[in-house]
Amino acid sequence: MKLVRNIVALSSILLPTLSIAAIPYQNEEYQFTQPNGEVVSVFLQGNTYYAEQRTRSGKLVVFDEKLNGMAYASVNKAGTGLVSTGVLVSDLDEAKSGIVSIASGPEVGLSKEAIQALVEQKQSELLPALESPLLVRTQSTDVTAQVTGQIKGLTIIIDFPDERGTISKSQVERFLNNQNYTEFGNAQSVRGYFLEVSNNKLDYTNTVTAYYTAKKNKAYYADSSLSSTVRSQELIKEALDWLEYQQGFDFSTLSTNSSNQIRGLNIFYAGNSDSAWSKGLWPHMARLSPRFCADGVCTDRYQITDMRASLSIGTFVHESGHLITNWPDLYDYDGSSHGSVASYGVMGFGAIGTTNKFRPTPPVAHFRAIAGWDTVTELNPAVDANAPTGRLSHTSGSHTSYKWTNPSNRNEAFYIEAIHKSGQNKEQPSQGLAIWHVDSKGSNSNEWYPYIQMEHADGNRDPENKVNRGDSTDLYGASGEFSSVLPNSLSSRGTNALWWNGSDSGLSISGISDPAQTISFDLDSSVVEPPKGETYRGTLANKAQQIQPNGSWFQYAGGVIKLDLNGPSNADFDLKLERWQGGSWQRVAVSETPTSVESISYNATSGYYRIIVYSYEGAGDYTLVVNK
C-alpha cells in the first residue's frame, strides 16, 4: 500500500513553514533531557514525514506537550496515531527491569496503512505553498540540468551564550573544503566527494563564517513544544542579520540560481539538537520564510544541523544533493519499503551507515548523467542506428555509463554500469553489473513503480519487500542474464527488461563476467516496435476502482477513443468510459468480460471524458493504453 499522490510544483512566491527534506533515520539514537533532568536515549526509525520513536527496549514513545517530555506511548483506538500514556520515559526504570536491548521485542506500532496516511497528510500540508523540486521534481532521463563548474555556498556556524562551540572554524573549513581530508574518520571532505563523483566537473566549496553567538540560551531555540522551523528560522535570521549589518558580509559572492537565490545555505550549531524529533532545533531542510535579501541576492532553501562532538560528511553530502543538484530522495517516505535503490545510492541510504557516512556511495548513473558528469553511450538501435552491440565492457568509477532509451518515451530508460567495491564505491553493499530502470512518471514512495528502480539480479526485490537495504546478490555477476523474462516472473511489478507499460524493450544482456573493476557482457540488441498511445499503470484492491488519466479527466475534440486494459490473470478487472453531460458523469461505453483483458473503441463527440478501471473481483496491477 503506497503513496501515489504527486506533490505538485506550485507558486514560489508563497513560502512553506514546514521542513521539506531530510536524511532518513536508521535506528538513529539521540539523547533527550527530561523535565526532571534525566537524560534518556531515544531511537528513531523513519524520516522527516514520520518517524517511530522507541526506547532502547523497543517501547513506543512520543513527546508529551503537557509533561514537556518524552512519554511512553500507545496506539490510539482508531489505530491512526500514537498517544501519550502520561508516564515519562526513564532509562533507570528500564535498567531496573533488566531490559538492555532494543532487539528484545519492540512493541507493535502503527500499521503500514496508518503510517502512509500520516506521511500523505504531512506532505499535503506543504501543497498550498510548496514549490518543491526535492519531493517531486521535474524528473527526466535527459541531460538538461547540468551542475558543473564552481559553486560557492555559505556555512554559518553558531553557538550559544550557555553552550560554546567546541569544533573550530578551521575544522569546519577543512571538513567542507580540503581536497585531502581525513579528520574525524572521514575519507574525504564534502568538496572532495563532489569532485570525485563528478569527475572534477563540480567544485563545491563553502565560505565559513566566524562563530555567531545567539542572542538567547540554547533552550529557547530548542523548545520542543514548537515545530522545528519556528525557532530555527528565528536563529537563522539573527545570524544573517549579524552577517549583513555587523560583519559586512558580501552575499553577492555566493552562487545563486536563475532567480538570484542562494544555492547552498548551511547552518551548523554547537552541540546536539537537545530537541524532540521534528521540534525545536531538530536538523532539517526547509525554505526560509520570510526570505532574507542582501547585495542583490536572496535566500531560498537551507539546511540546519547540529555539530555534535565530531563531523561526518554523509548527511551534509546527502542534503547538498538536494540543495545543489535538486536530486530527490530515493528512499520510501512511508517506510513500507526501503526503496528499490536502498543503500546503492547517496540519495537513498548510501550516506547514513556506520561506515558510508564517512565515505558516501556515489549518485546512481542516472543522476550523474543528468548532472552532466558522465559520458553516456546509447545502446538502443531504435534511438541510435550506430549504437554499439556485441561484447561490451564497463569500468567502475570511469565516469561513463550505458543507456537503453525508450524511443516512444525518452524519459524512460535503463542505465547500465559496473560497481566495484573500491574507491568511492568501497562501501557499496555488493559488486557486479548494476542495471537501473528510470522513468520520470515513477514515484519513490511507490516501491512497485519508483522513479529509479534497481533491477536486482537475484529477483528477490528484498529492499522493496523491506527485507534488507541491499545484499551480496543484488548485482549481476558471472553468467547472469537480464532480458524480458529474466531474472524473475514479476513482470507486473516492473522487473526484467520490460518497459513500464509491459512491452518488451528489446534489451537483452548475457555472458556477464565475474565482478571486477571492469566487467564485460554480451548485448543482444533488437529494434522493437514501440507501443502506440498513452500508457497508465495502477494497482487495485478487491472491489476498488481508479480514475484515469491520473485521477482526472481529459478534453477531447472528437473521434475514436481506443482503450486497452491488461490486468492480473487471477482477477476480473473491468473498464468504463464516461462523459461529462447534464452536470454529472455519464457512462458511454463499457467492457466487462470475465477476465482482466478489456477493450473499448468508442466514436466520441467533442467533450470531457474520464476512464474508470474497477475490480469486479480480485486485486493486482494493471496497464491501460489509451489511443485518441
C-alpha positions in Angstrom: 0.0 0.0 0.0 1.8 3.0 -1.2 1.7 6.8 -1.7 1.0 7.6 -5.3 -0.2 11.2 -5.0 2.3 13.7 -6.5 3.3 16.8 -4.7 2.8 19.3 -7.5 5.1 22.3 -8.1 3.2 25.5 -7.2 4.0 29.2 -6.9 7.4 30.0 -5.5 6.0 33.3 -4.1 4.4 31.6 -1.2 6.8 30.0 1.2 6.3 27.0 3.4 7.0 26.8 7.1 7.4 23.1 7.2 10.6 21.2 6.7 10.7 19.6 3.2 13.6 17.1 3.1 16.0 15.4 5.4 18.2 12.4 5.8 16.4 9.1 6.7 16.8 7.7 10.2 18.1 4.1 10.6 17.7 3.2 14.3 19.3 6.6 15.0 20.0 7.3 18.7 19.6 10.7 20.3 19.5 11.9 23.9 16.7 13.9 25.3 16.7 15.7 28.7 13.5 15.1 30.6 11.9 17.8 32.8 13.3 16.1 35.9 16.9 16.4 34.4 17.3 12.7 33.4 18.8 12.2 30.0 17.1 9.3 28.2 18.0 7.6 24.9 15.5 7.6 22.1 15.8 5.6 18.8 14.4 6.8 15.6 13.3 4.9 12.5 11.8 6.9 9.7 12.3 10.4 8.1 11.0 13.9 8.1 7.4 12.9 7.5 7.0 10.2 10.0 9.4 8.6 12.5 8.7 6.0 15.1 10.4 6.8 18.4 11.3 4.0 20.8 13.3 3.4 24.0 16.2 1.1 24.0 13.9 -1.8 24.9 11.6 -1.1 21.9 8.8 0.7 23.7 7.0 3.3 21.8 7.4 6.9 22.9 6.0 10.4 21.9 6.7 13.9 23.1 4.0 14.9 25.6 3.5 18.7 25.4 1.7 18.7 28.8 4.5 16.9 30.5 7.1 18.7 28.4 9.0 15.5 28.0 9.2 12.1 26.3 6.4 9.8 27.4 5.6 6.1 26.8 3.0 5.8 24.0 0.3 3.5 22.8 -1.6 3.2 19.6 -5.0 5.1 19.8 -8.3 3.2 19.5 -8.7 4.2 15.8 -5.2 2.9 15.0 -4.4 6.2 13.3 -1.7 7.6 15.6 0.2 7.4 18.9 -1.0 8.9 22.1 0.9 9.5 25.4 0.3 7.3 28.4 1.1 10.2 30.6 4.2 8.4 32.0 7.6 9.9 31.4 10.3 7.7 29.9 13.0 6.6 32.3 16.2 4.7 31.3 16.6 4.0 35.0 13.3 2.1 35.1 14.2 0.1 32.0 17.6 -0.8 33.5 15.8 -2.0 36.7 13.6 -4.3 34.7 16.6 -5.9 33.1 15.9 -4.7 29.5 19.1 -3.9 27.7 18.5 -4.3 24.0 16.1 -2.8 21.5 16.1 -6.1 19.7 14.5 -7.9 22.7 10.9 -7.4 21.3 9.8 -3.9 20.2 6.1 -3.0 20.7 3.8 -3.2 17.7 3.4 0.3 16.2 1.1 1.7 13.6 0.1 -0.3 10.5 1.6 0.4 7.1 -1.6 2.0 6.1 -1.7 4.3 9.1 1.8 5.4 8.5 1.1 6.0 4.8 -1.9 8.2 5.8 0.3 10.3 8.2 3.0 10.7 5.6 0.5 11.7 3.0 -1.1 14.2 5.4 2.3 15.8 6.2 3.1 16.1 2.5 -0.3 17.6 1.7 0.3 20.3 4.3 3.0 21.5 2.0 0.8 21.8 -1.0 -0.6 25.3 -0.6 2.8 26.9 -0.6 5.4 24.5 -1.8 7.5 24.6 -4.9 9.5 21.5 -4.3 12.0 20.1 -6.7 13.0 17.9 -3.8 9.9 15.8 -3.4 8.5 15.5 -6.9 10.9 17.3 -9.2 10.7 17.6 -13.0 12.3 14.2 -13.5 13.9 13.4 -16.7 16.4 10.9 -18.2 17.7 13.7 -20.5 20.8 15.7 -19.7 19.0 19.0 -19.3 20.0 20.2 -15.8 23.8 20.1 -15.7 25.5 21.0 -12.5 29.1 21.9 -13.3 31.7 24.5 -12.6 32.5 26.3 -9.3 29.7 26.6 -6.8 30.2 28.7 -3.6 27.9 28.0 -0.7 27.7 29.6 2.8 28.1 27.8 6.1 27.2 29.7 9.2 28.5 28.3 12.5 26.5 29.2 15.6 27.0 28.7 19.3 25.0 30.0 22.4 25.8 32.0 25.5 25.4 28.9 27.6 27.0 26.4 25.1 30.0 27.5 23.2 31.3 25.7 20.1 34.0 23.0 20.6 34.7 22.4 16.9 36.7 25.3 15.5 36.1 27.3 12.4 39.2 25.9 10.8 38.0 22.4 11.4 34.7 23.1 9.7 36.6 24.7 6.8 38.7 21.6 6.4 35.6 19.4 6.6 34.0 21.3 3.8 36.8 22.4 1.5 40.1 20.5 1.9 40.9 18.2 -1.0 42.9 15.8 1.2 40.9 15.4 4.4 40.7 12.5 6.9 39.8 14.2 10.2 37.1 12.6 12.4 37.5 9.3 10.4 36.2 10.8 7.1 37.7 9.5 3.9 37.3 12.9 2.2 35.7 16.4 2.6 32.4 17.4 1.2 34.2 19.2 -1.7 36.4 16.1 -2.2 33.3 13.9 -2.5 31.7 16.1 -5.3 35.0 16.4 -7.1 35.4 12.7 -7.1 31.8 11.7 -8.2 31.6 14.5 -10.8 35.0 13.7 -12.5 36.2 17.1 -11.2 33.3 18.8 -13.1 31.7 20.2 -9.9 33.8 22.1 -7.4 31.5 22.9 -4.4 33.2 24.9 -1.7 31.8 26.8 1.3 32.6 30.1 2.9 32.6 29.5 6.6 31.8 32.3 9.0 33.2 33.1 12.4 31.0 31.8 15.2 27.8 33.8 15.7 26.7 33.6 19.3 22.9 33.5 19.5 21.0 36.2 21.4 19.5 33.7 23.8 20.4 30.5 25.6 20.1 27.3 23.6 17.0 26.0 25.5 15.0 28.9 24.0 15.7 27.7 20.4 15.5 24.0 21.3 11.9 24.4 22.6 10.3 21.0 21.9 6.8 22.5 22.1 7.4 24.2 18.7 7.9 22.9 15.2 11.5 22.7 14.1 11.1 25.6 11.7 9.9 28.2 14.2 12.9 28.9 16.5 15.4 27.5 13.9 14.3 30.2 11.4 14.4 32.8 14.1 18.0 31.8 14.8 19.0 31.8 11.1 17.6 35.2 10.6 19.5 36.5 13.6 22.7 35.1 12.1 22.0 36.5 8.6 21.3 40.0 10.1 24.6 39.8 12.0 26.5 38.9 8.9 25.0 41.7 6.9 24.9 44.6 9.5 27.8 43.7 11.8 30.2 41.7 9.7 29.6 43.4 6.3 29.5 40.1 4.5 29.1 40.4 0.7 26.3 37.9 -0.1 26.8 38.5 -3.9 30.0 36.4 -3.7 27.8 33.3 -3.3 26.5 31.1 -6.1 22.8 31.7 -7.0 20.2 30.1 -9.3 18.5 31.8 -12.1 16.2 33.6 -9.6 19.2 35.0 -7.7 18.6 32.7 -4.8 21.5 31.4 -2.8 22.1 27.7 -3.8 23.9 26.5 -0.7 22.9 27.9 2.7 24.1 25.7 5.6 23.9 26.2 9.3 25.9 24.3 11.9 25.2 24.9 15.6 27.1 23.8 18.6 26.4 20.6 20.5 23.4 18.3 20.0 19.9 19.3 18.9 18.5 19.0 22.5 15.0 18.7 21.0 12.4 16.1 20.3 12.0 14.7 16.8 10.8 17.5 14.4 10.7 20.0 17.2 12.9 22.9 18.3 16.4 22.7 16.8 15.8 19.3 15.1 18.0 19.0 12.0 16.1 19.6 8.8 15.9 21.3 5.4 13.2 23.9 4.6 12.7 27.2 2.9 13.4 30.4 4.9 10.2 32.5 5.4 10.2 35.4 5.1 13.3 35.3 2.9 16.4 37.4 3.6 17.8 39.6 0.8 21.1 41.5 0.6 23.6 42.5 -2.1 21.1 41.6 -4.9 20.6 38.0 -3.8 18.0 36.3 -1.6 17.7 33.1 0.4 15.7 30.1 -0.7 16.2 26.7 1.0 18.6 26.0 3.9 19.8 23.0 5.9 20.5 23.2 9.6 22.1 20.5 11.7 24.0 20.0 15.0 27.7 19.6 15.1 27.8 17.2 18.0 31.3 16.2 19.1 32.6 15.2 15.7 31.7 15.7 12.0 30.9 13.1 9.3 30.2 14.1 5.7 27.3 11.8 4.9 24.4 13.9 6.0 25.9 17.1 4.6 26.6 15.4 1.2 23.0 14.0 1.0 21.4 17.4 1.8 23.7 19.1 -0.7 22.3 16.6 -3.2 19.0 18.4 -2.6 20.4 22.0 -2.4 22.9 22.0 -5.2 21.7 19.4 -7.7 17.9 19.2 -6.9 18.1 15.4 -6.7 15.1 13.9 -4.9 15.3 11.3 -2.1 15.4 7.7 -3.3 14.1 6.2 -0.1 10.4 5.4 0.7 8.8 8.1 2.8 6.1 5.9 4.4 8.6 3.3 5.4 6.7 0.3 3.9 9.8 -0.5 1.9 13.5 0.6 1.8 13.1 1.9 -1.7 14.5 0.0 -4.7 17.9 1.8 -4.7 18.3 1.3 -1.0 22.0 1.7 0.1 23.3 1.7 -3.5 23.0 5.5 -3.9 23.7 8.6 -1.9 20.1 9.8 -2.2 18.9 6.6 -0.7 20.6 5.1 2.4 24.1 5.3 0.9 25.2 8.1 3.3 23.9 7.1 6.7 25.5 3.8 7.6 28.2 3.3 10.2 31.0 3.4 7.5 29.4 5.1 4.5 28.6 8.2 6.5 32.4 8.8 6.2 32.6 7.7 2.6 29.2 8.0 0.9 28.3 5.9 -2.1 28.2 7.8 -5.4 25.0 9.0 -7.0 23.4 6.4 -9.3 24.3 6.6 -13.0 21.2 8.5 -14.0 21.8 11.3 -11.5 25.4 11.6 -12.7 24.2 11.7 -16.3 21.6 14.5 -15.8 24.2 16.5 -13.9 26.5 16.3 -16.9 29.2 14.3 -15.1 29.1 11.1 -17.1 29.7 10.3 -20.7 26.6 8.2 -21.6 26.5 5.8 -24.6 23.1 5.0 -26.1 22.7 1.3 -26.8 19.2 1.1 -28.3 19.4 0.9 -32.1 15.8 2.3 -32.3 17.2 5.5 -30.9 20.8 5.5 -32.3 21.3 3.4 -35.5 25.0 3.5 -34.8 24.7 2.1 -31.2 27.3 -0.5 -30.3 26.4 -4.1 -29.9 28.1 -7.4 -29.2 30.6 -7.8 -26.4 30.9 -4.7 -24.4 32.6 -3.7 -21.1 32.3 -1.1 -18.4 34.8 0.1 -15.8 33.6 1.0 -12.3 34.2 4.7 -11.4 35.1 5.6 -15.0 32.5 8.4 -15.2 30.7 6.7 -18.0 27.6 4.6 -18.3 25.4 2.9 -20.9 21.8 3.8 -21.6 18.9 2.0 -23.3 16.2 4.6 -24.0 12.5 4.0 -24.7 12.0 5.5 -28.2 8.4 6.3 -27.5 9.1 7.9 -24.1 12.5 9.5 -23.9 12.1 9.9 -20.1 12.2 6.1 -19.6 15.4 4.2 -19.9 17.7 1.5 -18.5 21.1 2.6 -17.3 24.0 0.1 -17.0 27.2 0.4 -15.0 29.8 -1.7 -13.3 30.2 -1.3 -9.5 33.4 -2.5 -7.8 33.9 -2.1 -4.1 36.9 0.2 -4.4 37.5 4.0 -4.4 34.2 5.9 -3.9 32.3 2.6 -4.2 34.2 1.0 -1.3 31.1 1.0 1.0 28.6 -0.4 -1.6 26.6 -3.5 -0.4 27.9 -5.6 -3.3 29.8 -5.5 -6.6 28.9 -6.5 -10.1 26.9 -5.1 -13.0 24.1 -2.7 -11.9 21.0 -2.1 -14.0 18.8 0.8 -13.2 15.3 1.3 -14.6 14.4 5.0 -14.7 11.0 6.6 -15.5 10.1 10.2 -14.8 6.5 9.2 -14.1 7.5 7.0 -11.2 7.3 7.9 -7.6 9.8 6.8 -5.0 7.0 6.5 -2.5 5.7 3.7 -4.6 8.2 0.8 -4.4 6.4 -1.0 -7.3 6.7 2.0 -9.7 9.5 4.2 -8.5 11.4 6.9 -10.3 14.5 4.8 -10.2 14.3 1.0 -9.8 17.3 -1.3 -9.3 16.8 -4.5 -11.3 18.0 -6.9 -8.6 19.9 -9.8 -10.1 18.5 -12.3 -7.5 15.0 -11.4 -8.4 14.0 -11.2 -4.8 13.3 -7.5 -4.6 14.5 -7.5 -1.0 14.6 -3.7 -0.4 11.1 -3.3 -1.9 9.8 -6.0 0.5 11.7 -4.4 3.4 13.9 -7.4 3.9 17.2 -5.5 3.7 18.8 -2.4 2.2 21.0 -4.3 -0.2 22.9 -7.6 -0.1 25.6 -9.6 -2.0 23.2 -11.0 -4.6 21.7 -7.7 -5.9 24.2 -7.0 -8.7 24.7 -9.2 -11.8 27.7 -11.5 -11.8 29.2 -14.4 -13.7 26.7 -15.9 -16.2 24.0 -13.6 -15.1 21.2 -12.7 -17.6 18.8 -9.8 -18.0 16.0 -10.0 -20.6 12.3 -9.7 -21.0 11.8 -12.9 -19.0 14.8 -12.9 -16.6 15.6 -12.7 -13.7 12.1 -13.5 -12.4 8.4 -13.6 -13.3 7.2 -10.5 -11.5 6.6 -8.7 -14.8 3.6 -6.8 -13.4 6.0 -5.1 -11.0 8.4 -3.6 -13.4 11.1 -6.2 -13.2 13.1 -7.6 -16.2 13.8 -5.8 -19.5 10.2 -4.6 -19.9 9.0 -1.0 -20.2 6.6 0.0 -17.5 3.7 -0.5 -19.9 4.6 -4.2 -20.0 6.1 -4.2 -23.5 9.4 -5.7 -24.4 12.2 -3.1 -24.5 14.4 -5.3 -26.7 17.3 -5.1 -24.2 19.0 -8.4 -23.6 22.2 -8.9 -21.6 24.0 -12.1 -21.0 27.5 -13.6 -20.6 28.3 -11.3 -17.7 31.9 -11.7 -16.4 33.0 -12.1 -12.8 32.7 -9.0 -10.6 35.8 -6.9 -11.1 36.9 -3.3 -11.7 35.9 -3.9 -15.4 33.0 -6.1 -16.3 32.2 -7.5 -19.8 28.9 -8.6 -21.1 27.1 -9.6 -24.3 24.5 -7.2 -25.7 21.9 -8.8 -27.9 20.0 -5.8 -29.2 17.0 -5.7 -31.4 14.7 -3.0 -32.6 11.2 -3.4 -31.0 8.2 -1.5 -32.4 7.2 0.9 -29.7 3.7 0.7 -28.4 1.3 3.3 -29.5 -0.9 5.5 -27.3 -0.6 6.8 -23.7 0.1 4.3 -21.0 -1.2 4.4 -17.4 -0.5 1.9 -14.6 -2.2 1.3 -11.3 -3.0 -1.2 -8.6 -6.5 -2.1 -7.5 -7.6 -3.7 -4.3 -10.6 -6.1 -4.4 -13.8 -4.2 -5.4 -11.9 -0.9 -5.7 -11.7 1.4 -8.7 -9.4 4.1 -10.1 -10.0 7.1 -12.4 -7.7 7.6 -15.3 -5.8 9.6 -16.6 -4.1 10.1 -13.2 -7.3 10.6 -11.2 -8.5 13.3 -13.6 -10.3 13.8 -16.9 -9.4 15.0 -20.4 -10.9 17.2 -23.0 -11.4 15.6 -26.5 -12.3 17.3 -29.7 -13.9 14.2 -31.1 -13.0 11.0 -32.9 -12.3 7.4 -31.9 -11.1 6.7 -28.4 -9.5 3.2 -28.1 -8.8 1.8 -24.6 -7.0 -1.5 -23.9 -6.7 -2.9 -20.4 -4.5 -5.7 -19.2 -4.8 -6.8 -15.5 -3.9 -9.9 -13.5 -4.9 -13.3 -14.8 -6.4 -14.3 -11.4 -8.7 -11.3 -11.2 -11.6 -9.8 -13.1 -11.0 -6.1 -13.9 -13.4 -4.1 -16.0 -13.4 -0.8 -17.9 -15.8 2.1 -18.4 -15.6 5.3 -20.4 -17.6 8.3 -19.0 -18.6 11.7 -20.5 -19.5 14.8 -18.5 -23.0 15.8 -19.5 -26.1 17.2 -17.8 -23.9 18.2 -14.7 -22.7 14.7 -14.0 -20.5 11.9 -15.3 -22.5 9.5 -17.6 -21.3 6.1 -18.9 -20.9 6.0 -22.7 -19.1 2.7 -23.1 -18.2 -0.3 -21.0 -16.2 -3.6 -21.3 -17.0 -6.3 -18.8 -15.6 -9.7 -19.8 -14.9 -12.4 -17.1 -11.2 -11.7 -17.5 -8.9 -8.7 -16.8 -8.3 -8.1 -20.6 -10.8 -5.4 -21.7 -11.1 -3.2 -24.7 -13.3 -0.3 -25.7 -13.4 1.5 -29.1 -15.8 4.5 -28.9 -16.6 7.1 -31.6 -16.6 10.2 -29.3 -18.1 13.6 -29.8 -16.4 16.8 -28.5 -16.5 16.9 -24.7 -14.9 16.0 -21.4 -14.1 12.3 -20.7 -12.7 10.1 -17.9 -11.9 6.4 -17.7 -12.8 4.1 -14.8 -10.8 0.9 -14.1 -12.5 -1.2 -11.5 -12.2 -4.6 -9.8 -15.3 -6.9 -10.1 -13.3 -9.4 -8.3 -9.6 -9.7 -7.2 -6.7 -7.4 -6.8 -3.4 -6.6 -8.5 -1.6 -4.4 -11.0 -2.9 -3.2 -14.4 -1.8 -1.4 -17.5 -4.2 0.8 -19.5 -3.2 2.0 -23.0 -5.2 5.0 -24.4 -5.3 5.9 -28.1 -7.1 9.0 -29.2 
